[in-house]
C-alpha cells in the first residue's frame, strides 16, 4: 500500500510538471495566434 502511494505521488508530480509546461506552451501559442489573426484582418 505504501509503495502504491509513492507511485501515485510520483505520477502526480510528473503530471503537475507536464501541465505547467503545457500551460506555458499554450500561452505562447495563443499569443502567437492572436498576433497572426490581427495581422491577417
Number of C-alpha atoms within 10 A of each C-alpha: 6 7 8 9 10 11 12 12 12 12 12 12 12 12 12 12 12 12 12 12 11 11 12 11 11 12 11 11 12 11 11 11 12 12 11 11 10 8 8 7 5
